[in-house]
Amino acid sequence: MTERAPSPAPKLPVSLAANPVLSSWVQFSRDGQVTVSPGKVEIGQGIVTALAQIAADELDVDIGRVQMVRASTSASPNEGVTSGSLSVQQSGRAIRQACAEVRQIFLHAASDRLGVGIDALAVEDGTISGPGNVRTSYWELAEQVSLDRDATLGAVPKASTRRILAGNSVQRLDIPDKVFAQPRFIHDTPLPGMLHGRVLRSELSAAKLTALSEDGARAVAGLVAIVRDGNFVGVISETENGALDALKALRKGATWSSDARLPDEDQLAAFLKAQPSEPTVIDTRTASTTRAAVRTIRRQYTRPYIAHASIAPSCAIAQWTAEDRVHVWTHSQGVYLLRADLALVLKLPVENITVEHMEGAGCYGHNAADDVALDAVLLAKAAQRRPVRVQWSREDEMSHAPFGAAMAIEIEADLDAQNEIVNWRHSIWSNGHAARPGRAASPALLAGTELANPFPRTISTNPPQANGGGADRNSIPLYDFPSWRIESHRLLTMPIRTSALRTLGAQGNVFAIECFLDELAAERGEDPVDFRLRHLSDERAKDVIRVAAKRAKWKPDKQAGKGYGLGFARYKNAGAYCAVIAEVEGAEDISVRRLTIAVDVGEAINPDGVINQIEGGAIQATSWVLKERVRFDRQRITSTTWGAYPILRFSEVPDVQVELIQRPDSDPLGAGEAAHGPVTAAIANAVFDALGVRVRNLPITRDSLIAAMESTS
Amino acid sequence: MSSVRFRLNGVETEVGADPDRSLLDVLRGTLGMTGPHFGCGANECGACNVLVGDHAVAACDTPLWSVADKDVTTPEGLGNAQAPHPLQRAFIAEQALQCGYCVSGILISAAALLKRNPTPTSDDVKAALDRNLCRCGSHNRMVRAVLRAAAEMAAR
C-alpha cells in the first residue's frame, strides 16, 4: 500500500475561501458550549456527526460541548448543495482549518492573559492551561476574542496521529431522537398557528387545467383558501385531514388536458438516440505507438429512469412574515440555491427570503424537496401570515419529482491479434443529470412551470468534468488503454423530467465499462481480476480489488446456479475507491446473496459511518439493478405506488461485507456514492457467470433475462 | 360527533372524531403523536405502523372505530431515553439506520415479532420486517439490532 505524507494546504479549503469569516463557522458561549455552523446539511448520511468530530478534535473539546447548527440563509456559510459525496471534503476541510486557526487565536489570547508563552500552553476540553497551574478557557475568553475576522491559513491542523476522535466510530448525534420518536423531521414539527396545504396535480405530464369547479372543496369544513394561478392550484385548511378532503373534492371538479407525449418505455435506447442532442467530447487519449487493430467489438448498455423514491413524501413549511418577506423551512439539499430560485419566482430580493434547513428523510439526490418549498410559499400567500405546511402525496412524489435519467451507452473496443485493447470509444445518450435550483436564470421549481405566467421547464444539463461530470461521470476509463475517445450526447428535449440522482451517470457508465471489460477478459480467457490489475497503475485502485478478491476468496469453485462477478470504480475518478464482488443465485429470478466490498476513502473520519454509507449504497444499488424502472405510458408516469415501483425488501437483501482500507494521512473522501456503480457491474457480471447470459439492459429481471437469452440465441 | 375510547401507550384516551377517519390522522393530527410516520397512505410501506394489541398494523389503513377499547402503542410508547426498550437500545448500539424515517415503523414490527417469537432467527426477522420498506439500505443493521435485542431480553 502506498502512503502519502501530509502536506500543508497551500491555500484555504474551498468552502473556507468562499466563507472566510471564522465566526460564521465557530462560536463559543460563556456557558461552555461551542457552536459549529456548517453549510452542509444532514440527509441521513451522518455528516453532522463527522463534522462535530472534526471540530472537537481540532479545538480539543469534548464532543458533548459541540452544538451543530442547522444550515440557514440567515447565518450559515454558503456551501452550495449537499451532494456529490463532497461534504467531508468541503465542509470537513473547512471546519478543520477554521478550528485550527480559532484554537491558535485563543492560544494567543491566553498567552497574553496568563503571561505564558504559547508553546507552554495546552488545551484540554476547552481549558487552556500552562506551567504553575495557570489556566483560562475558550469560554472565559469568548467575549474578549473576536472571531469576526477572515481565516488566514495562519495555523496548521493537527497531524493525524494527534487526532483523538477522527478515525473513531463515534455514535451519530441524531440517532437517539429518531429511535425514541422525538420530533426531528420537518414532517413532525408543527409551528404555532400552522395551517395545512395540498397542491392538486394531474396524473398527466405537463397538464393544463382546462376547467375547475371549486364548489365541492368550498363545502369542506376547515377550508381557509383555494389558491389558483394558471395551472397551479391548491388548498389551505385548518387541519391536514381537511386539506386532504378539500383536495379530493377539488380533484373531482378539475378537468385537465395535456399535449405531452412520453417515449415508448420499451424502446428507451432508440428514443434517446433519436432526440436532438448536444454532443460533447469528454476526453480523448492518443497512443504514442499504435498496434494494429484486427477487429472491433461493440456493445450497448442501457439503464432506465430511476426514482429517488424517498420513504417520506417531500414536505415544506412557509410563512409570510410581511407583505414581501417569507420564511421557509425545508429539507432541500441547498438552502441558498433554493432561495435564489424562490427569489426568481417571487421577484423579490434574496434578502427578503430566509430558507432554513430541517431534516427530512433520505433524498438520494434532487427529489421534490425544492418543489414542495415553492408550493408552500405560493399557498402561504393566502394564509394571512400563518405558517403553511405542505406535503406531497406518494403518487405525486413518484411521478412529478425529477427522476434519475435513462441512459444508452455504447462502447467499442478495437482489439489487436492478441485480443489486447488498442482503442476504446465510449458514447453516451442521456438527458442531463442536473436541473437543481439556483443555477440558472430561470427557476427549476415545478410550480414555476405551472403559473399563469409560466417559466419554461428547465432542461437538465451536466456539471463539467472538473466537478465530476454528469451523464459522463466515470466515463473516462481509469484503465491504461492506449487510446480512447469519450463523448456524451445531452438531450435537448425532456419529456420525462430528470435531475440529480445519487451518482448521476456513474452508475450507468461503470455498469457499461465493467461489464464490457468482463467480456473482453473472457475473449482472452483471462481472469477478470488479473485483467483489471494488469490495466491499472494506481496502487490504491489495485489495493481495493486485491482486498475484495482476497476476502471473497476469488474465485470460488463453480457451483450450479451460482455466479460471482467483480465491479470496480473510483467515484468521479477522484473520490473513493471501491471494488465489489457479488455472489448471485437463481435461474429465472436472480437473488444477490452476498456483496464483498473493499473501499478506500482516504482518512475515514467515522469508520462505522463510512461502512454504513457503503452498505446502504450497495443495498440501494442492488434494488436499482434487480427491481427498479420508472414505468409510463404515452401520457403519464404509471409507477406511482410501491406496488408499481417495487424496491428491495428485507427478505431480498444480500449479506454485505465491507472492508475499509484506512489511510489516515490521505485526504478524507465521501462514501455515499462509491458503491453504486461497482455493485451494479458486479451483479451483472455474476449473472453472466451463473447463467452465461449477458444482460445489458437494466434492471435485471425475469423479463430482461429472457430478452437477453433470445437476443444471443 | 361520536367519540372513540382506547388506551394509547397505556393511557386511557377518548377522541371525538369521525370513527371512519384513519388512526394515523387521529394520532398525528388530533393527538399530536408524530412517531408514526406517513409514507404512502396505502398500507404499502410500514412507516406508520403501530401496535394494536400485540399486532403491528398500518395506522394509515386502520379506521379509528376498529381500535375502540383496544391497546394502541406508538413508537413513543415503546420506551424513551430514560427507559429505553431493548430494541431502541439495540438500534442505537448497532447504529441501525441512516435517515431514520422508516425506523419508527420498523421498531413496531420488530416489537410485535418479539412478543410472538422471543427467539427469532435472522430469517424470522427478515420475514417480520418484509412489509416495511427502507430506502437507505440499513436492512442488515436492523436485522442485527433486532437479534441483539432478542438476545438481551432472553438473558434477563
Boltz contact constraints between the chains, C-beta under 6 A:
constraints:
  - contact:
      token1: [A, 44]
      token2: [B, 98]
      max_distance: 6.0
  - contact:
      token1: [A, 44]
      token2: [B, 99]
      max_distance: 6.0
  - contact:
      token1: [A, 44]
      token2: [B, 136]
      max_distance: 6.0
  - contact:
      token1: [A, 175]
      token2: [B, 92]
      max_distance: 6.0
  - contact:
      token1: [A, 178]
      token2: [B, 100]
      max_distance: 6.0
  - contact:
      token1: [A, 178]
      token2: [B, 103]
      max_distance: 6.0
  - contact:
      token1: [A, 179]
      token2: [B, 88]
      max_distance: 6.0
  - contact:
      token1: [A, 179]
      token2: [B, 91]
      max_distance: 6.0
  - contact:
      token1: [A, 179]
      token2: [B, 92]
      max_distance: 6.0
  - contact:
      token1: [A, 180]
      token2: [B, 80]
      max_distance: 6.0
  - contact:
      token1: [A, 180]
      token2: [B, 81]
      max_distance: 6.0
  - contact:
      token1: [A, 181]
      token2: [B, 35]
      max_distance: 6.0
  - contact:
      token1: [A, 181]
      token2: [B, 75]
      max_distance: 6.0
  - contact:
      token1: [A, 181]
      token2: [B, 76]
      max_distance: 6.0
  - contact:
      token1: [A, 181]
      token2: [B, 104]
      max_distance: 6.0
  - contact:
      token1: [A, 183]
      token2: [B, 34]
      max_distance: 6.0
  - contact:
      token1: [A, 188]
      token2: [B, 34]
      max_distance: 6.0
  - contact:
      token1: [A, 239]
      token2: [B, 29]
      max_distance: 6.0
  - contact:
      token1: [A, 240]
      token2: [B, 29]
      max_distance: 6.0
  - contact:
      token1: [A, 241]
      token2: [B, 25]
      max_distance: 6.0
  - contact:
      token1: [A, 241]
      token2: [B, 29]
      max_distance: 6.0
  - contact:
      token1: [A, 311]
      token2: [B, 39]
      max_distance: 6.0
  - contact:
      token1: [A, 311]
      token2: [B, 47]
      max_distance: 6.0
  - contact:
      token1: [A, 311]
      token2: [B, 101]
      max_distance: 6.0
  - contact:
      token1: [A, 311]
      token2: [B, 102]
      max_distance: 6.0
  - contact:
      token1: [A, 311]
      token2: [B, 133]
      max_distance: 6.0
  - contact:
      token1: [A, 311]
      token2: [B, 135]
      max_distance: 6.0
  - contact:
      token1: [A, 312]
      token2: [B, 101]
      max_distance: 6.0
  - contact:
      token1: [A, 361]
      token2: [B, 99]
      max_distance: 6.0
  - contact:
      token1: [A, 361]
      token2: [B, 101]
      max_distance: 6.0
  - contact:
      token1: [A, 362]
      token2: [B, 99]
      max_distance: 6.0
  - contact:
      token1: [A, 362]
      token2: [B, 135]
      max_distance: 6.0
  - contact:
      token1: [A, 362]
      token2: [B, 136]
      max_distance: 6.0
  - contact:
      token1: [A, 394]
      token2: [B, 40]
      max_distance: 6.0
  - contact:
      token1: [A, 608]
      token2: [B, 95]
      max_distance: 6.0
  - contact:
      token1: [A, 616]
      token2: [B, 98]
      max_distance: 6.0
  - contact:
      token1: [A, 616]
      token2: [B, 136]
      max_distance: 6.0
  - contact:
      token1: [A, 616]
      token2: [B, 137]
      max_distance: 6.0
  - contact:
      token1: [A, 616]
      token2: [B, 138]
      max_distance: 6.0
  - contact:
      token1: [A, 619]
      token2: [B, 137]
      max_distance: 6.0
  - contact:
      token1: [A, 620]
      token2: [B, 137]
      max_distance: 6.0
  - contact:
      token1: [A, 642]
      token2: [B, 40]
      max_distance: 6.0
  - contact:
      token1: [A, 642]
      token2: [B, 44]
      max_distance: 6.0
  - contact:
      token1: [A, 642]
      token2: [B, 45]
      max_distance: 6.0
  - contact:
      token1: [A, 649]
      token2: [B, 130]
      max_distance: 6.0
  - contact:
      token1: [A, 650]
      token2: [B, 126]
      max_distance: 6.0
  - contact:
      token1: [A, 650]
      token2: [B, 129]
      max_distance: 6.0
  - contact:
      token1: [A, 650]
      token2: [B, 130]
      max_distance: 6.0
  - contact:
      token1: [A, 650]
      token2: [B, 139]
      max_distance: 6.0
  - contact:
      token1: [A, 651]
      token2: [B, 126]
      max_distance: 6.0
  - contact:
      token1: [A, 651]
      token2: [B, 130]
      max_distance: 6.0
  - contact:
      token1: [A, 653]
      token2: [B, 139]
      max_distance: 6.0
  - contact:
      token1: [A, 656]
      token2: [B, 140]
      max_distance: 6.0
